Amino acid sequence: MNAADSVCAACGYELVVRRERIRCSHCGSRIPADAAVCPRCGVDPRARRFPHAARVGAIAIAALLLMCCGWVAIRAVTTNTLGRALGLDQPTTVPTQVVQVIYVVATPISPTPTLTPNPTATPTPRFSPTPTRRGARTATPVPTSAAVAPGAYAAPQLVSPLNATVYQGADSVITLQWQPVSPNGLRENEWYYITMAYTARDGTPGFRYGWSKETRWNVPSAAWNDAANDARTYKWYVAVMRIQGADPLMSPSKTPVSPNSATRTFIWH
């Protein structure tokens, strides 16, 4: 049989000419070498496709870029970087507390010789009547501008509170104090007489008076209600009085035996 024969001489079947074959560069199938299009994938079998390694590298780079973008987005949300960059993240205003400072100007006390109390002095009863207490006897103001009786004492020296001291609240405990006028104390018929002046609620001058055997006197808490709200300055001074009898409120005669002390003020809001 010759290569140019087209029919088998033995059986009479048509002979198929053997054709050269190649592999498709895209899908790898064996196809005739003269085929212009791969019958399996439908593309040019001789066109070189994108290398596999290059494709894998491109996919890896794309995945890495996607991960970086995601990380940046998460950080921007959690740290509010975007809001600060755009000026949307405004700092929270912290309320401030205002502290009011009250300055108290104190007037220095004139130096006086230190007096040593007599340890053998006879104790005397403490008596500080308060005229506004229910059932209490009314105190009568004593004119301290009269002439001082013979055997008088020096004017009492005030100790506390300092001049223009400020107190807050009706429940404040205010104690007026001064130095004794005698190292032996007062006689049985002598008392310290305290005068306190202020502006009353109706605008008129108001007064409170106190008697004490000791060198201190507690201001009654009721005095806070007596003063006008817009004028809460109280003036006070002390003198020594000689009375008849044992009770200064019931005494028919009250005689000053010392000049008035200096006048001090305190403010009671």
C-alpha positions in Angstrom: 0.0 0.0 0.0 1.4 3.4 -1.0 1.2 6.5 1.1 -0.8 8.2 -1.6 -3.5 5.5 -1.7 -6.8 6.8 -0.4 -8.6 3.4 -0.3 -7.5 0.2 1.4 -6.7 -2.4 -1.2 -7.7 -5.2 1.2 -11.0 -4.0 2.6 -12.0 -1.2 0.4 -12.4 1.4 3.2 -11.3 5.0 2.7 -8.0 5.7 4.2 -7.7 8.8 6.5 -4.6 10.7 5.9 -2.4 11.0 9.1 -2.3 14.6 10.2 0.3 16.3 12.3 -1.0 17.3 15.8 0.0 19.9 18.4 -1.1 20.8 21.9 -3.3 23.8 22.5 -1.3 26.3 24.5 -4.4 27.3 26.4 -6.2 24.0 27.4 -3.4 21.5 26.5 -5.6 19.3 24.2 -4.0 17.7 21.2 -5.4 19.1 18.0 -4.5 19.2 14.3 -1.5 21.3 13.6 -3.2 23.2 10.9 -6.2 24.1 13.0 -6.6 27.9 13.4 -9.0 27.5 16.4 -8.9 24.9 19.2 -12.0 22.8 18.8 -12.1 22.2 22.6 -11.6 25.7 24.1 -12.3 27.9 21.0 -9.2 30.1 21.2 -6.0 30.4 19.1 -4.0 27.3 20.1 -0.7 29.0 19.4 -1.4 32.2 21.5 0.8 32.1 24.6 -1.3 32.5 27.8 -0.4 34.5 30.9 2.2 32.5 32.9 0.8 30.6 35.9 3.4 31.9 38.2 2.6 35.5 37.2 -1.1 34.9 37.8 -0.4 33.4 41.3 1.8 36.4 42.1 -0.8 38.9 41.0 -3.5 37.2 43.0 -1.3 37.3 46.1 -0.5 41.0 45.7 -4.2 41.8 45.3 -5.0 39.8 48.4 -2.3 41.6 50.4 -3.5 45.0 49.3 -7.1 44.1 50.2 -5.9 43.0 53.7 -4.0 46.3 54.2 -7.0 48.4 53.2 -9.2 46.5 55.6 -6.7 47.0 58.5 -6.5 50.7 57.8 -10.3 51.0 57.7 -10.6 49.1 61.1 -8.1 51.3 62.7 -9.8 54.5 61.4 -13.1 53.4 62.9 -11.7 52.2 66.3 -9.5 55.2 66.9 -11.7 57.8 65.3 -8.8 59.0 63.1 -11.1 60.0 60.3 -13.2 62.2 62.6 -10.2 64.0 64.0 -8.8 64.5 60.5 -12.1 66.1 59.3 -12.6 68.1 62.5 -15.6 66.1 63.5 -14.2 64.9 66.8 -14.7 67.8 69.1 -13.4 67.5 72.7 -16.0 67.1 75.4 -16.5 70.2 77.4 -15.6 69.5 81.1 -17.7 71.7 83.5 -15.6 73.8 85.7 -16.2 74.5 89.3 -16.2 78.0 90.5 -14.7 78.4 93.9 -15.5 81.7 95.7 -12.8 82.9 98.1 -13.7 85.3 100.8 -10.9 87.4 102.2 -11.2 88.5 105.8 -9.3 91.6 106.7 -8.3 91.5 110.3 -7.5 94.5 112.4 -4.5 93.8 114.7 -5.1 93.9 118.4 -3.4 96.5 120.4 -0.6 94.9 122.5 -1.6 94.8 126.2 0.2 93.4 129.2 -0.4 89.7 129.9 -2.7 89.4 132.9 -2.3 86.3 135.1 -5.6 85.1 136.5 -5.8 84.6 140.2 -6.1 80.8 140.8 -7.7 81.5 144.2 -10.5 83.6 142.9 -13.9 82.6 144.1 -15.8 80.9 141.3 -18.9 82.8 140.1 -22.0 81.5 138.4 -22.2 81.7 134.7 -25.1 83.8 133.6 -25.7 84.9 130.0 -29.4 85.7 129.7 -31.0 85.7 126.2 -33.9 88.2 126.0 -35.6 86.5 123.0 -36.0 83.1 124.7 -39.6 82.3 125.5 -40.4 83.3 129.0 -37.1 85.2 129.4 -36.9 88.6 131.0 -36.5 91.6 128.7 -33.0 93.3 128.9 -33.0 97.0 129.3 -30.3 98.9 127.4 -27.8 100.6 129.8 -26.5 104.1 128.8 -22.7 103.5 128.8 -21.9 107.0 127.7 -22.5 108.2 131.3 -19.6 109.2 133.5 -17.6 106.2 134.8 -17.9 105.6 138.5 -14.9 105.8 140.9 -12.6 102.8 141.1 -13.1 102.2 137.4 -11.4 99.6 135.2 -9.6 100.2 131.9 -11.6 99.5 128.7 -11.8 95.8 128.0 -9.5 94.6 125.2 -11.3 92.6 122.5 -9.7 89.2 121.5 -12.0 87.5 118.9 -13.5 87.3 116.4 -11.1 89.5 114.4 -12.6 92.5 112.8 -14.8 91.8 109.7 -14.8 88.0 110.2 -17.3 86.3 107.9 -19.7 83.6 109.1 -22.0 81.5 106.9 -25.3 80.0 108.0 -27.8 80.6 110.8 -26.3 77.6 112.8 -22.8 79.2 113.1 -21.4 79.3 116.6 -20.1 82.8 117.2 -18.4 83.5 120.5 -17.3 87.0 121.4 -14.2 87.1 123.6 -12.1 89.7 125.4 -9.4 90.0 128.0 -10.2 90.3 131.8 -10.0 93.9 133.1 -8.6 92.7 136.5 -6.3 89.8 137.5 -8.6 89.1 140.4 -11.8 89.0 138.3 -14.9 91.1 138.8 -16.6 91.9 142.1 -19.8 90.2 143.1 -21.9 93.1 141.8 -20.0 93.7 138.6 -20.7 92.2 135.2 -19.4 92.5 131.6 -22.1 94.2 129.5 -22.1 93.3 125.8 -23.9 95.5 123.2 -24.5 94.3 119.7 -26.0 96.6 117.0 -27.3 95.8 113.5 -29.9 96.8 110.9 -33.3 95.1 111.6 -35.5 93.6 109.0 -37.7 96.7 108.9 -34.6 98.9 108.3 -34.5 100.4 111.8 -31.5 100.1 114.1 -31.6 96.8 116.1 -29.8 95.9 119.3 -29.1 92.9 121.5 -27.6 93.0 125.0 -25.8 90.4 127.0 -24.4 90.0 130.5 -21.5 87.7 131.5 -19.3 87.1 134.4 -16.8 85.4 132.1 -14.7 87.0 129.3 -16.8 85.5 126.6 -20.4 85.5 125.3 -22.1 83.4 122.7 -24.2 85.3 120.2 -27.8 83.9 120.2 -28.7 82.1 117.0 -32.0 84.0 116.9 -30.0 87.2 116.1 -29.5 85.8 112.6 -33.2 86.2 111.9 -33.3 89.7 113.4 -31.0 91.3 110.8 -32.1 92.5 107.3 -31.0 90.2 104.5 -29.2 93.0 102.6 -27.4 94.3 105.7 -25.8 91.5 107.7 -23.0 93.4 109.5 -23.1 93.3 113.3 -21.2 95.7 115.5 -20.3 94.9 119.1 -18.4 96.3 122.1 -18.0 95.5 125.8 -18.0 97.5 129.1 -18.0 96.7 132.8 -21.2 97.5 134.8 -21.8 97.7 138.5 -25.4 96.7 139.6 -27.5 96.5 142.7 -28.4 92.9 143.7 -27.4 89.6 142.1 -29.5 89.7 138.9 -28.5 92.4 136.3 -31.8 92.2 134.6 -33.7 93.0 137.8 -31.3 95.5 139.1 -32.8 99.0 139.6 -29.4 100.7 139.1 -26.6 100.0 136.6 -23.5 102.1 136.7 -20.6 101.9 134.1 -17.2 101.2 135.8 -15.1 101.1 132.6 -15.1 102.9 129.3 -16.5 101.0 126.3 -14.1 98.8 124.4 -13.2 99.3 120.8 -16.0 98.5 118.4 -15.6 95.5 116.1 -17.8 94.0 113.4 -18.5 90.6 112.0 -20.5 89.6 108.9 -23.1 86.8 109.3 -24.6 85.6 106.0 
